[in-house]
Amino acid sequence: MKNNIKELRNAIKLTQGDLAERIEVSRQTINAIEKGKFDPSLPTAFRLAAVFNCTIEELFIYES
Amino acid sequence: MSSELYINQKSNSMKSKLIESRNRVAKWSVAWILTTALVTFGSQFLWESQIITVLTIILSLAVGVGMVMANRNFVNEGDELQRKIQLESMGLTLGLSVVVGIAYAQLDTTDLIAQDAEISFLVLFMGLTYILCVFFNARKYS
């Protein structure tokens, strides 16, 4: 699953560590999500969307 | 309290909780190794009483349970990726240990190896496999 997290994170000048602290996961998890190596759970996706003030659909691009 | 401050305090407590639980696993593991050594070497060199041997085995079992519980807490306190890494590593370790353990026992029962199959080899194999699996799984997601 692709996502726009890196672009949105850079736009509000957050480091991976800052974002990880905000949604209570490790920096490694943020890195893996950004690279598309790991799909987060629904609660984590909601927390990410809340940080960027957008919807989950705006954050993640589902590829069937 | 501002939300920024609240989040920082919360994540700091999460980090320190993880460090604490990792240290707890290390302490319990060292204690278990020491009690296991006490049972093995104590009965050989320190005492002859079977009652003391039984008591030290019970102590070793109790400390072993403590180590398992500490490990369980450590896994539960990780985030979802850390839990996935642990789960994959444990699954691989379990599967490989069963397959390699049975093959090793068959080497013994068919007299293809000179010495008897020792459980300590399997425990060593499990430990090394688990460490390698965690290392490679962590790299896979980095």
N, CA and C atoms of all chains as a GROMACS GRO file, in nm:
protein
  618
    1MET      N    1   0.085  -0.120   0.000
    1MET     CA    2   0.000   0.000   0.000
    1MET      C    3   0.089   0.126   0.000
    2LYS      N    4   0.065   0.213  -0.098
    2LYS     CA    5   0.144   0.338  -0.104
    2LYS      C    6   0.085   0.440  -0.007
    3ASN      N    7   0.164   0.542   0.025
    3ASN     CA    8   0.112   0.647   0.112
    3ASN      C    9   0.186   0.779   0.088
    4ASN      N   10   0.125   0.886   0.140
    4ASN     CA   11   0.185   1.020   0.124
    4ASN      C   12   0.247   1.071   0.253
    5ILE      N   13   0.277   0.982   0.343
    5ILE     CA   14   0.321   1.025   0.477
    5ILE      C   15   0.449   1.109   0.471
    6LYS      N   16   0.545   1.064   0.391
    6LYS     CA   17   0.674   1.136   0.387
    6LYS      C   18   0.654   1.281   0.339
    7GLU      N   19   0.574   1.298   0.234
    7GLU     CA   20   0.550   1.432   0.179
    7GLU      C   21   0.478   1.520   0.282
    8LEU      N   22   0.374   1.462   0.342
    8LEU     CA   23   0.297   1.539   0.442
    8LEU      C   24   0.382   1.571   0.565
    9ARG      N   25   0.465   1.476   0.604
    9ARG     CA   26   0.552   1.497   0.720
    9ARG      C   27   0.654   1.608   0.692
   10ASN      N   28   0.712   1.604   0.572
   10ASN     CA   29   0.808   1.709   0.535
   10ASN      C   30   0.740   1.846   0.527
   11ALA      N   31   0.615   1.845   0.481
   11ALA     CA   32   0.542   1.972   0.466
   11ALA      C   33   0.523   2.041   0.600
   12ILE      N   34   0.506   1.964   0.707
   12ILE     CA   35   0.488   2.028   0.838
   12ILE      C   36   0.616   2.017   0.924
   13LYS      N   37   0.726   1.984   0.855
   13LYS     CA   38   0.860   1.983   0.917
   13LYS      C   39   0.868   1.896   1.043
   14LEU      N   40   0.821   1.774   1.027
   14LEU     CA   41   0.832   1.678   1.138
   14LEU      C   42   0.938   1.574   1.100
   15THR      N   43   1.018   1.533   1.196
   15THR     CA   44   1.111   1.423   1.168
   15THR      C   45   1.037   1.291   1.191
   16GLN      N   46   1.096   1.181   1.144
   16GLN     CA   47   1.034   1.050   1.168
   16GLN      C   48   1.020   1.025   1.318
   17GLY      N   49   1.121   1.069   1.393
   17GLY     CA   50   1.118   1.052   1.539
   17GLY      C   51   1.004   1.130   1.603
   18ASP      N   52   0.984   1.255   1.555
   18ASP     CA   53   0.874   1.338   1.610
   18ASP      C   54   0.740   1.270   1.585
   19LEU      N   55   0.723   1.224   1.460
   19LEU     CA   56   0.596   1.160   1.423
   19LEU      C   57   0.574   1.032   1.504
   20ALA      N   58   0.684   0.957   1.520
   20ALA     CA   59   0.676   0.832   1.598
   20ALA      C   60   0.630   0.861   1.740
   21GLU      N   61   0.686   0.968   1.800
   21GLU     CA   62   0.648   1.004   1.936
   21GLU      C   63   0.501   1.043   1.943
   22ARG      N   64   0.457   1.118   1.841
   22ARG     CA   65   0.318   1.165   1.843
   22ARG      C   66   0.217   1.051   1.836
   23ILE      N   67   0.248   0.948   1.758
   23ILE     CA   68   0.148   0.840   1.746
   23ILE      C   69   0.188   0.716   1.826
   24GLU      N   70   0.291   0.733   1.911
   24GLU     CA   71   0.331   0.628   2.006
   24GLU      C   72   0.372   0.497   1.941
   25VAL      N   73   0.458   0.509   1.839
   25VAL     CA   74   0.521   0.391   1.781
   25VAL      C   75   0.671   0.420   1.773
   26SER      N   76   0.749   0.320   1.727
   26SER     CA   77   0.893   0.344   1.715
   26SER      C   78   0.925   0.416   1.584
   27ARG      N   79   1.043   0.478   1.576
   27ARG     CA   80   1.084   0.546   1.453
   27ARG      C   81   1.098   0.444   1.339
   28GLN      N   82   1.141   0.322   1.374
   28GLN     CA   83   1.154   0.216   1.275
   28GLN      C   84   1.018   0.186   1.209
   29THR      N   85   0.912   0.194   1.288
   29THR     CA   86   0.778   0.167   1.234
   29THR      C   87   0.739   0.275   1.133
   30ILE      N   88   0.766   0.401   1.166
   30ILE     CA   89   0.735   0.511   1.073
   30ILE      C   90   0.813   0.492   0.943
   31ASN      N   91   0.940   0.458   0.957
   31ASN     CA   92   1.026   0.436   0.839
   31ASN      C   93   0.970   0.324   0.751
   32ALA      N   94   0.930   0.213   0.815
   32ALA     CA   95   0.878   0.098   0.740
   32ALA      C   96   0.745   0.133   0.672
   33ILE      N   97   0.661   0.213   0.739
   33ILE     CA   98   0.532   0.253   0.679
   33ILE      C   99   0.559   0.344   0.558
   34GLU      N  100   0.646   0.441   0.576
   34GLU     CA  101   0.676   0.535   0.466
   34GLU      C  102   0.730   0.462   0.342
   35LYS      N  103   0.813   0.361   0.366
   35LYS     CA  104   0.872   0.288   0.253
   35LYS      C  105   0.776   0.183   0.195
   36GLY      N  106   0.658   0.170   0.256
   36GLY     CA  107   0.560   0.073   0.207
   36GLY      C  108   0.595  -0.070   0.242
   37LYS      N  109   0.686  -0.088   0.338
   37LYS     CA  110   0.724  -0.223   0.378
   37LYS      C  111   0.630  -0.281   0.483
   38PHE      N  112   0.556  -0.194   0.547
   38PHE     CA  113   0.467  -0.238   0.655
   38PHE      C  114   0.337  -0.159   0.650
   39ASP      N  115   0.225  -0.231   0.649
   39ASP     CA  116   0.093  -0.164   0.651
   39ASP      C  117   0.048  -0.151   0.797
   40PRO      N  118   0.020  -0.029   0.841
   40PRO     CA  119  -0.017  -0.011   0.982
   40PRO      C  120  -0.157  -0.062   1.012
   41SER      N  121  -0.185  -0.080   1.140
   41SER     CA  122  -0.319  -0.120   1.182
   41SER      C  123  -0.413  -0.001   1.166
   42LEU      N  124  -0.542  -0.027   1.175
   42LEU     CA  125  -0.643   0.080   1.159
   42LEU      C  126  -0.626   0.190   1.266
   43PRO      N  127  -0.608   0.155   1.395
   43PRO     CA  128  -0.589   0.263   1.495
   43PRO      C  129  -0.468   0.351   1.464
   44THR      N  130  -0.358   0.289   1.418
   44THR     CA  131  -0.238   0.368   1.385
   44THR      C  132  -0.266   0.457   1.263
   45ALA      N  133  -0.337   0.403   1.166
   45ALA     CA  134  -0.373   0.483   1.047
   45ALA      C  135  -0.459   0.602   1.088
   46PHE      N  136  -0.552   0.582   1.180
   46PHE     CA  137  -0.637   0.693   1.228
   46PHE      C  138  -0.553   0.797   1.301
   47ARG      N  139  -0.458   0.750   1.382
   47ARG     CA  140  -0.372   0.845   1.455
   47ARG      C  141  -0.285   0.926   1.358
   48LEU      N  142  -0.236   0.859   1.252
   48LEU     CA  143  -0.157   0.930   1.150
   48LEU      C  144  -0.243   1.036   1.082
   49ALA      N  145  -0.364   0.996   1.045
   49ALA     CA  146  -0.455   1.090   0.977
   49ALA      C  147  -0.485   1.210   1.067
   50ALA      N  148  -0.496   1.184   1.198
   50ALA     CA  149  -0.525   1.294   1.292
   50ALA      C  150  -0.409   1.392   1.299
   51VAL      N  151  -0.285   1.341   1.293
   51VAL     CA  152  -0.168   1.429   1.297
   51VAL      C  153  -0.167   1.521   1.175
   52PHE      N  154  -0.199   1.464   1.057
   52PHE     CA  155  -0.194   1.543   0.933
   52PHE      C  156  -0.328   1.612   0.902
   53ASN      N  157  -0.424   1.592   0.991
   53ASN     CA  158  -0.554   1.654   0.976
   53ASN      C  159  -0.617   1.622   0.840
   54CYS      N  160  -0.615   1.495   0.806
   54CYS     CA  161  -0.676   1.452   0.678
   54CYS      C  162  -0.744   1.317   0.701
   55THR      N  163  -0.802   1.262   0.596
   55THR     CA  164  -0.869   1.132   0.609
   55THR      C  165  -0.769   1.020   0.576
   56ILE      N  166  -0.804   0.899   0.615
   56ILE     CA  167  -0.717   0.784   0.586
   56ILE      C  168  -0.702   0.766   0.434
   57GLU      N  169  -0.811   0.792   0.361
   57GLU     CA  170  -0.808   0.777   0.214
   57GLU      C  171  -0.710   0.876   0.150
   58GLU      N  172  -0.696   0.992   0.213
   58GLU     CA  173  -0.601   1.092   0.159
   58GLU      C  174  -0.456   1.053   0.190
   59LEU      N  175  -0.440   0.970   0.291
   59LEU     CA  176  -0.306   0.932   0.338
   59LEU      C  177  -0.254   0.806   0.268
   60PHE      N  178  -0.345   0.711   0.250
   60PHE     CA  179  -0.304   0.582   0.192
   60PHE      C  180  -0.370   0.558   0.057
   61ILE      N  181  -0.293   0.496  -0.032
   61ILE     CA  182  -0.346   0.463  -0.166
   61ILE      C  183  -0.348   0.311  -0.177
   62TYR      N  184  -0.468   0.257  -0.180
   62TYR     CA  185  -0.482   0.111  -0.186
   62TYR      C  186  -0.456   0.060  -0.327
   63GLU      N  187  -0.370  -0.041  -0.337
   63GLU     CA  188  -0.342  -0.103  -0.466
   63GLU      C  189  -0.385  -0.248  -0.462
   64SER      N  190  -0.484  -0.284  -0.542
   64SER     CA  191  -0.534  -0.422  -0.538
   64SER      C  192  -0.440  -0.513  -0.616
   65MET      N  193  -0.235   2.156   3.088
   65MET     CA  194  -0.119   2.097   3.018
   65MET      C  195  -0.145   2.099   2.867
   66SER      N  196  -0.047   2.148   2.787
   66SER     CA  197  -0.067   2.153   2.642
   66SER      C  198  -0.062   2.011   2.586
   67SER      N  199  -0.129   1.993   2.468
   67SER     CA  200  -0.133   1.858   2.409
   67SER      C  201   0.006   1.812   2.369
   68GLU      N  202   0.092   1.909   2.324
   68GLU     CA  203   0.230   1.875   2.283
   68GLU      C  204   0.307   1.815   2.401
   69LEU      N  205   0.295   1.883   2.517
   69LEU     CA  206   0.364   1.839   2.638
   69LEU      C  207   0.313   1.702   2.682
   70TYR      N  208   0.179   1.685   2.673
   70TYR     CA  209   0.116   1.559   2.713
   70TYR      C  210   0.169   1.445   2.626
   71ILE      N  211   0.175   1.468   2.492
   71ILE     CA  212   0.222   1.364   2.400
   71ILE      C  213   0.367   1.329   2.430
   72ASN      N  214   0.451   1.433   2.451
   72ASN     CA  215   0.593   1.407   2.480
   72ASN      C  216   0.611   1.326   2.607
   73GLN      N  217   0.533   1.364   2.711
   73GLN     CA  218   0.544   1.291   2.838
   73GLN      C  219   0.499   1.146   2.821
   74LYS      N  220   0.391   1.127   2.741
   74LYS     CA  221   0.336   0.995   2.720
   74LYS      C  222   0.436   0.906   2.645
   75SER      N  223   0.498   0.963   2.537
   75SER     CA  224   0.592   0.884   2.458
   75SER      C  225   0.720   0.856   2.536
   76ASN      N  226   0.762   0.954   2.621
   76ASN     CA  227   0.879   0.930   2.705
   76ASN      C  228   0.853   0.816   2.801
   77SER      N  229   0.730   0.814   2.858
   77SER     CA  230   0.699   0.707   2.952
   77SER      C  231   0.691   0.574   2.878
   78MET      N  232   0.647   0.576   2.750
   78MET     CA  233   0.640   0.454   2.671
   78MET      C  234   0.781   0.401   2.645
   79LYS      N  235   0.872   0.494   2.609
   79LYS     CA  236   1.012   0.457   2.583
   79LYS      C  237   1.076   0.398   2.709
   80SER      N  238   1.057   0.469   2.822
   80SER     CA  239   1.121   0.421   2.945
   80SER      C  240   1.058   0.289   2.990
   81LYS      N  241   0.929   0.271   2.960
   81LYS     CA  242   0.863   0.144   2.994
   81LYS      C  243   0.925   0.029   2.915
   82LEU      N  244   0.953   0.056   2.786
   82LEU     CA  245   1.015  -0.046   2.701
   82LEU      C  246   1.156  -0.081   2.749
   83ILE      N  247   1.232   0.023   2.786
   83ILE     CA  248   1.368   0.000   2.836
   83ILE      C  249   1.362  -0.079   2.966
   84GLU      N  250   1.270  -0.039   3.052
   84GLU     CA  251   1.252  -0.110   3.180
   84GLU      C  252   1.220  -0.256   3.158
   85SER      N  253   1.125  -0.284   3.067
   85SER     CA  254   1.084  -0.423   3.048
   85SER      C  255   1.196  -0.504   2.981
   86ARG      N  256   1.276  -0.439   2.895
   86ARG     CA  257   1.391  -0.509   2.834
   86ARG      C  258   1.494  -0.544   2.943
   87ASN      N  259   1.518  -0.449   3.034
   87ASN     CA  260   1.612  -0.476   3.143
   87ASN      C  261   1.561  -0.588   3.234
   88ARG      N  262   1.428  -0.587   3.253
   88ARG     CA  263   1.368  -0.692   3.336
   88ARG      C  264   1.390  -0.830   3.274
   89VAL      N  265   1.374  -0.839   3.141
   89VAL     CA  266   1.399  -0.967   3.071
   89VAL      C  267   1.544  -1.010   3.090
   90ALA      N  268   1.637  -0.913   3.077
   90ALA     CA  269   1.780  -0.944   3.092
   90ALA      C  270   1.809  -0.996   3.233
   91LYS      N  271   1.752  -0.929   3.335
   91LYS     CA  272   1.776  -0.970   3.473
   91LYS      C  273   1.722  -1.110   3.501
   92TRP      N  274   1.598  -1.136   3.455
   92TRP     CA  275   1.537  -1.268   3.476
   92TRP      C  276   1.616  -1.376   3.402
   93SER      N  277   1.665  -1.342   3.281
   93SER     CA  278   1.741  -1.440   3.202
   93SER      C  279   1.872  -1.476   3.273
   94VAL      N  280   1.941  -1.375   3.325
   94VAL     CA  281   2.067  -1.400   3.398
   94VAL      C  282   2.038  -1.485   3.522
   95ALA      N  283   1.929  -1.450   3.592
   95ALA     CA  284   1.893  -1.526   3.713
   95ALA      C  285   1.863  -1.672   3.679
   96TRP      N  286   1.794  -1.694   3.567
   96TRP     CA  287   1.759  -1.832   3.526
   96TRP      C  288   1.886  -1.910   3.490
   97ILE      N  289   1.976  -1.845   3.417
   97ILE     CA  290   2.102  -1.913   3.380
   97ILE      C  291   2.179  -1.950   3.507
   98LEU      N  292   2.182  -1.858   3.605
   98LEU     CA  293   2.255  -1.884   3.730
   98LEU      C  294   2.192  -1.999   3.808
   99THR      N  295   2.058  -2.002   3.815
   99THR     CA  296   1.993  -2.111   3.890
   99THR      C  297   2.012  -2.244   3.818
  100THR      N  298   2.013  -2.240   3.683
  100THR     CA  299   2.037  -2.363   3.606
  100THR      C  300   2.179  -2.414   3.631
  101ALA      N  301   2.275  -2.320   3.633
  101ALA     CA  302   2.414  -2.358   3.661
  101ALA      C  303   2.427  -2.412   3.803
  102LEU      N  304   2.351  -2.351   3.895
  102LEU     CA  305   2.354  -2.397   4.035
  102LEU      C  306   2.307  -2.541   4.046
  103VAL      N  307   2.198  -2.575   3.975
  103VAL     CA  308   2.147  -2.712   3.977
  103VAL      C  309   2.253  -2.807   3.920
  104THR      N  310   2.309  -2.772   3.805
  104THR     CA  311   2.403  -2.862   3.735
  104THR      C  312   2.532  -2.880   3.816
  105PHE      N  313   2.594  -2.767   3.852
  105PHE     CA  314   2.726  -2.777   3.916
  105PHE      C  315   2.716  -2.798   4.067
  106GLY      N  316   2.612  -2.744   4.127
  106GLY     CA  317   2.595  -2.760   4.272
  106GLY      C  318   2.580  -2.906   4.311
  107SER      N  319   2.499  -2.979   4.234
  107SER     CA  320   2.478  -3.121   4.266
  107SER      C  321   2.605  -3.203   4.240
  108GLN      N  322   2.693  -3.151   4.156
  108GLN     CA  323   2.819  -3.224   4.127
  108GLN      C  324   2.930  -3.191   4.227
  109PHE      N  325   2.939  -3.061   4.262
  109PHE     CA  326   3.056  -3.017   4.341
  109PHE      C  327   3.025  -2.961   4.480
  110LEU      N  328   2.902  -2.915   4.505
  110LEU     CA  329   2.877  -2.843   4.631
  110LEU      C  330   2.804  -2.925   4.736
  111TRP      N  331   2.710  -3.010   4.696
  111TRP     CA  332   2.634  -3.088   4.795
  111TRP      C  333   2.603  -3.226   4.739
  112GLU      N  334   2.559  -3.314   4.830
  112GLU     CA  335   2.521  -3.449   4.787
  112GLU      C  336   2.374  -3.477   4.816
  113SER      N  337   2.311  -3.387   4.892
  113SER     CA  338   2.172  -3.408   4.931
  113SER      C  339   2.077  -3.393   4.812
  114GLN      N  340   1.990  -3.494   4.795
  114GLN     CA  341   1.892  -3.489   4.685
  114GLN      C  342   1.784  -3.384   4.713
  115ILE      N  343   1.759  -3.362   4.844
  115ILE     CA  344   1.656  -3.262   4.880
  115ILE      C  345   1.699  -3.124   4.831
  116ILE      N  346   1.826  -3.092   4.852
  116ILE     CA  347   1.877  -2.961   4.806
  116ILE      C  348   1.868  -2.953   4.652
  117THR      N  349   1.900  -3.064   4.586
  117THR     CA  350   1.891  -3.066   4.438
  117THR      C  351   1.748  -3.039   4.393
  118VAL      N  352   1.652  -3.108   4.458
  118VAL     CA  353   1.510  -3.087   4.422
  118VAL      C  354   1.470  -2.941   4.446
  119LEU      N  355   1.514  -2.886   4.561
  119LEU     CA  356   1.478  -2.747   4.593
  119LEU      C  357   1.536  -2.649   4.491
  120THR      N  358   1.660  -2.674   4.449
  120THR     CA  359   1.721  -2.582   4.350
  120THR      C  360   1.653  -2.597   4.213
  121ILE      N  361   1.608  -2.720   4.181
  121ILE     CA  362   1.534  -2.738   4.054
  121ILE      C  363   1.402  -2.661   4.059
  122ILE      N  364   1.334  -2.668   4.176
  122ILE     CA  365   1.208  -2.593   4.191
  122ILE      C  366   1.236  -2.442   4.178
  123LEU      N  367   1.345  -2.398   4.240
  123LEU     CA  368   1.384  -2.256   4.230
  123LEU      C  369   1.410  -2.218   4.085
  124SER      N  370   1.482  -2.305   4.013
  124SER     CA  371   1.514  -2.278   3.873
  124SER      C  372   1.386  -2.271   3.789
  125LEU      N  373   1.292  -2.361   3.818
  125LEU     CA  374   1.164  -2.360   3.746
  125LEU      C  375   1.089  -2.230   3.771
  126ALA      N  376   1.084  -2.188   3.899
  126ALA     CA  377   1.013  -2.065   3.935
  126ALA      C  378   1.076  -1.943   3.866
  127VAL      N  379   1.209  -1.938   3.868
  127VAL     CA  380   1.278  -1.825   3.802
  127VAL      C  381   1.254  -1.832   3.651
  128GLY      N  382   1.249  -1.955   3.596
  128GLY     CA  383   1.220  -1.973   3.453
  128GLY      C  384   1.084  -1.918   3.416
  129VAL      N  385   0.985  -1.943   3.501
  129VAL     CA  386   0.849  -1.889   3.477
  129VAL      C  387   0.853  -1.736   3.480
  130GLY      N  388   0.929  -1.682   3.576
  130GLY     CA  389   0.944  -1.536   3.584
  130GLY      C  390   1.005  -1.480   3.456
  131MET      N  391   1.104  -1.550   3.401
  131MET     CA  392   1.169  -1.507   3.278
  131MET      C  393   1.070  -1.508   3.160
  132VAL      N  394   0.989  -1.613   3.154
  132VAL     CA  395   0.890  -1.624   3.045
  132VAL      C  396   0.788  -1.509   3.056
  133MET      N  397   0.742  -1.481   3.179
  133MET     CA  398   0.644  -1.372   3.197
  133MET      C  399   0.704  -1.235   3.161
  134ALA      N  400   0.832  -1.216   3.198
  134ALA     CA  401   0.899  -1.090   3.165
  134ALA      C  402   0.911  -1.075   3.014
  135ASN      N  403   0.940  -1.186   2.947
  135ASN     CA  404   0.952  -1.184   2.801
  135ASN      C  405   0.817  -1.153   2.736
  136ARG      N  406   0.712  -1.211   2.794
  136ARG     CA  407   0.576  -1.187   2.742
  136ARG      C  408   0.540  -1.038   2.755
  137ASN      N  409   0.570  -0.980   2.870
  137ASN     CA  410   0.543  -0.836   2.890
  137ASN      C  411   0.622  -0.751   2.791
  138PHE      N  412   0.747  -0.790   2.767
  138PHE     CA  413   0.831  -0.716   2.674
  138PHE      C  414   0.769  -0.715   2.534
  139VAL      N  415   0.722  -0.831   2.490
  139VAL     CA  416   0.660  -0.839   2.356
  139VAL      C  417   0.532  -0.756   2.352
  140ASN      N  418   0.452  -0.764   2.457
  140ASN     CA  419   0.324  -0.692   2.460
  140ASN      C  420   0.343  -0.540   2.465
  141GLU      N  421   0.453  -0.495   2.520
  141GLU     CA  422   0.474  -0.350   2.531
  141GLU      C  423   0.533  -0.287   2.405
  142GLY      N  424   0.573  -0.370   2.309
  142GLY     CA  425   0.624  -0.317   2.182
  142GLY      C  426   0.512  -0.264   2.095
  143ASP      N  427   0.548  -0.189   1.989
  143ASP     CA  428   0.443  -0.143   1.897
  143ASP      C  429   0.412  -0.254   1.797
  144GLU      N  430   0.321  -0.227   1.702
  144GLU     CA  431   0.273  -0.335   1.615
  144GLU      C  432   0.382  -0.395   1.526
  145LEU      N  433   0.476  -0.313   1.479
  145LEU     CA  434   0.585  -0.368   1.396
  145LEU      C  435   0.679  -0.454   1.480
  146GLN      N  436   0.710  -0.406   1.600
  146GLN     CA  437   0.799  -0.484   1.687
  146GLN      C  438   0.736  -0.619   1.721
  147ARG      N  439   0.603  -0.617   1.745
  147ARG     CA  440   0.534  -0.744   1.775
  147ARG      C  441   0.536  -0.837   1.654
  148LYS      N  442   0.520  -0.778   1.534
  148LYS     CA  443   0.524  -0.859   1.410
  148LYS      C  444   0.662  -0.925   1.393
  149ILE      N  445   0.767  -0.846   1.419
  149ILE     CA  446   0.904  -0.898   1.408
  149ILE      C  447   0.924  -1.014   1.506
  150GLN      N  448   0.877  -0.993   1.631
  150GLN     CA  449   0.890  -1.098   1.733
  150GLN      C  450   0.811  -1.223   1.694
  151LEU      N  451   0.688  -1.202   1.644
  151LEU     CA  452   0.602  -1.315   1.608
  151LEU      C  453   0.663  -1.396   1.494
  152GLU      N  454   0.711  -1.328   1.390
  152GLU     CA  455   0.775  -1.399   1.278
  152GLU      C  456   0.898  -1.475   1.326
  153SER      N  457   0.976  -1.411   1.413
  153SER     CA  458   1.099  -1.474   1.463
  153SER      C  459   1.066  -1.597   1.548
  154MET      N  460   0.964  -1.584   1.632
  154MET     CA  461   0.926  -1.697   1.718
  154MET      C  462   0.870  -1.811   1.635
  155GLY      N  463   0.792  -1.779   1.531
  155GLY     CA  464   0.735  -1.882   1.443
  155GLY      C  465   0.845  -1.959   1.372
  156LEU      N  466   0.941  -1.886   1.317
  156LEU     CA  467   1.054  -1.951   1.247
  156LEU      C  468   1.136  -2.035   1.344
  157THR      N  469   1.161  -1.980   1.462
  157THR     CA  470   1.242  -2.052   1.562
  157THR      C  471   1.172  -2.182   1.603
  158LEU      N  472   1.041  -2.174   1.628
  158LEU     CA  473   0.966  -2.293   1.668
  158LEU      C  474   0.971  -2.399   1.559
  159GLY      N  475   0.941  -2.359   1.436
  159GLY     CA  476   0.939  -2.454   1.324
  159GLY      C  477   1.075  -2.517   1.302
  160LEU      N  478   1.178  -2.435   1.297
  160LEU     CA  479   1.313  -2.488   1.274
  160LEU      C  480   1.359  -2.579   1.388
  161SER      N  481   1.321  -2.541   1.511
  161SER     CA  482   1.362  -2.623   1.627
  161SER      C  483   1.298  -2.761   1.622
  162VAL      N  484   1.171  -2.768   1.582
  162VAL     CA  485   1.103  -2.898   1.572
  162VAL      C  486   1.170  -2.983   1.464
  163VAL      N  487   1.189  -2.922   1.346
  163VAL     CA  488   1.246  -2.997   1.233
  163VAL      C  489   1.390  -3.042   1.263
  164VAL      N  490   1.471  -2.948   1.308
  164VAL     CA  491   1.612  -2.980   1.336
  164VAL      C  492   1.623  -3.074   1.457
  165GLY      N  493   1.538  -3.051   1.559
  165GLY     CA  494   1.538  -3.135   1.679
  165GLY      C  495   1.506  -3.280   1.647
  166ILE      N  496   1.405  -3.301   1.563
  166ILE     CA  497   1.367  -3.438   1.527
  166ILE      C  498   1.477  -3.503   1.442
  167ALA      N  499   1.533  -3.426   1.347
  167ALA     CA  500   1.643  -3.480   1.265
  167ALA      C  501   1.762  -3.519   1.353
  168TYR      N  502   1.790  -3.435   1.453
  168TYR     CA  503   1.902  -3.460   1.545
  168TYR      C  504   1.875  -3.588   1.627
  169ALA      N  505   1.751  -3.602   1.675
  169ALA     CA  506   1.715  -3.723   1.752
  169ALA      C  507   1.725  -3.846   1.664
  170GLN      N  508   1.686  -3.833   1.536
  170GLN     CA  509   1.694  -3.948   1.445
  170GLN      C  510   1.840  -3.987   1.417
  171LEU      N  511   1.927  -3.887   1.413
  171LEU     CA  512   2.070  -3.917   1.396
  171LEU      C  513   2.120  -4.001   1.513
  172ASP      N  514   2.066  -3.973   1.632
  172ASP     CA  515   2.105  -4.047   1.752
  172ASP      C  516   2.047  -4.189   1.749
  173THR      N  517   1.914  -4.198   1.723
  173THR     CA  518   1.848  -4.330   1.728
  173THR      C  519   1.897  -4.424   1.617
  174THR      N  520   1.943  -4.369   1.506
  174THR     CA  521   1.995  -4.454   1.398
  174THR      C  522   2.147  -4.474   1.407
  175ASP      N  523   2.203  -4.427   1.519
  175ASP     CA  524   2.348  -4.442   1.547
  175ASP      C  525   2.437  -4.377   1.442
  176LEU      N  526   2.390  -4.270   1.383
  176LEU     CA  527   2.473  -4.199   1.284
  176LEU      C  528   2.567  -4.098   1.350
  177ILE      N  529   2.539  -4.067   1.479
  177ILE     CA  530   2.634  -3.984   1.554
  177ILE      C  531   2.683  -4.065   1.674
  178ALA      N  532   2.808  -4.040   1.710
  178ALA     CA  533   2.873  -4.121   1.814
  178ALA      C  534   2.812  -4.097   1.953
  179GLN      N  535   2.786  -3.969   1.986
  179GLN     CA  536   2.737  -3.939   2.121
  179GLN      C  537   2.582  -3.931   2.125
  180ASP      N  538   2.528  -3.931   2.249
  180ASP     CA  539   2.384  -3.919   2.266
  180ASP      C  540   2.338  -3.777   2.232
  181ALA      N  541   2.214  -3.767   2.180
  181ALA     CA  542   2.158  -3.634   2.151
  181ALA      C  543   2.136  -3.560   2.283
  182GLU      N  544   2.185  -3.437   2.292
  182GLU     CA  545   2.175  -3.358   2.415
  182GLU      C  546   2.074  -3.244   2.395
  183ILE      N  547   1.986  -3.225   2.495
  183ILE     CA  548   1.887  -3.117   2.488
  183ILE      C  549   1.954  -2.980   2.483
  184SER      N  550   2.074  -2.972   2.545
  184SER     CA  551   2.143  -2.842   2.548
  184SER      C  552   2.177  -2.792   2.408
  185PHE      N  553   2.204  -2.885   2.314
  185PHE     CA  554   2.233  -2.845   2.176
  185PHE      C  555   2.110  -2.780   2.114
  186LEU      N  556   1.993  -2.839   2.144
  186LEU     CA  557   1.868  -2.785   2.088
  186LEU      C  558   1.838  -2.645   2.146
  187VAL      N  559   1.862  -2.629   2.277
  187VAL     CA  560   1.840  -2.499   2.342
  187VAL      C  561   1.933  -2.394   2.281
  188LEU      N  562   2.058  -2.433   2.260
  188LEU     CA  563   2.156  -2.343   2.198
  188LEU      C  564   2.112  -2.307   2.056
  189PHE      N  565   2.065  -2.409   1.982
  189PHE     CA  566   2.019  -2.386   1.845
  189PHE      C  567   1.901  -2.289   1.844
  190MET      N  568   1.806  -2.310   1.938
  190MET     CA  569   1.688  -2.222   1.945
  190MET      C  570   1.730  -2.078   1.973
  191GLY      N  571   1.821  -2.061   2.069
  191GLY     CA  572   1.866  -1.926   2.106
  191GLY      C  573   1.931  -1.855   1.989
  192LEU      N  574   2.021  -1.925   1.921
  192LEU     CA  575   2.092  -1.864   1.807
  192LEU      C  576   1.995  -1.834   1.692
  193THR      N  577   1.904  -1.929   1.666
  193THR     CA  578   1.807  -1.909   1.557
  193THR      C  579   1.719  -1.787   1.586
  194TYR      N  580   1.674  -1.774   1.711
  194TYR     CA  581   1.587  -1.662   1.748
  194TYR      C  582   1.660  -1.528   1.731
  195ILE      N  583   1.786  -1.523   1.778
  195ILE     CA  584   1.864  -1.398   1.765
  195ILE      C  585   1.882  -1.361   1.617
  196LEU      N  586   1.916  -1.461   1.535
  196LEU     CA  587   1.937  -1.435   1.391
  196LEU      C  588   1.807  -1.392   1.324
  197CYS      N  589   1.696  -1.458   1.360
  197CYS     CA  590   1.566  -1.424   1.300
  197CYS      C  591   1.526  -1.280   1.336
  198VAL      N  592   1.543  -1.241   1.463
  198VAL     CA  593   1.510  -1.103   1.504
  198VAL      C  594   1.597  -1.005   1.426
  199PHE      N  595   1.726  -1.036   1.412
  199PHE     CA  596   1.818  -0.947   1.341
  199PHE      C  597   1.775  -0.930   1.195
  200PHE      N  598   1.750  -1.042   1.126
  200PHE     CA  599   1.717  -1.032   0.983
  200PHE      C  600   1.576  -0.976   0.961
  201ASN      N  601   1.482  -1.008   1.049
  201ASN     CA  602   1.347  -0.950   1.035
  201ASN      C  603   1.349  -0.800   1.060
  202ALA      N  604   1.428  -0.757   1.159
  202ALA     CA  605   1.438  -0.612   1.186
  202ALA      C  606   1.499  -0.541   1.066
  203ARG      N  607   1.597  -0.605   1.002
  203ARG     CA  608   1.660  -0.544   0.883
  203ARG      C  609   1.561  -0.538   0.767
  204LYS      N  610   1.477  -0.642   0.758
  204LYS     CA  611   1.379  -0.648   0.649
  204LYS      C  612   1.286  -0.525   0.650
  205TYR      N  613   1.253  -0.476   0.769
  205TYR     CA  614   1.159  -0.364   0.780
  205TYR      C  615   1.229  -0.229   0.800
  206SER      N  616   1.363  -0.227   0.786
  206SER     CA  617   1.431  -0.099   0.809
  206SER      C  618   1.464  -0.030   0.677
   0.00000   0.00000   0.00000
